[in-house]
């Protein structure tokens, strides 16, 4: 299930308050500033820093460009 992309316009990273990018392939939200990925469970973003996964350098570079 995909998240409503209009929702991504109002969501922010809970740590840095920066803009999040939507990863359609893995259904998650990306914060390039903190190098974190937030999962989406049952169409609801889980914006808990403790549950975020770290991005690799390659993943982070992919989303910065």
HUBELDA-V626088 format. One line per field, one symbol per residue. ss: DSSP state (2 for helix, 1 for strand, 0 for the rest). A space follows every 50 residues. Layout:
# HUBELDA-V626088
ss=???
This chain:
# HUBELDA-V626088
ss=00000022200100000010111000011110000111111001100022 201100222222220
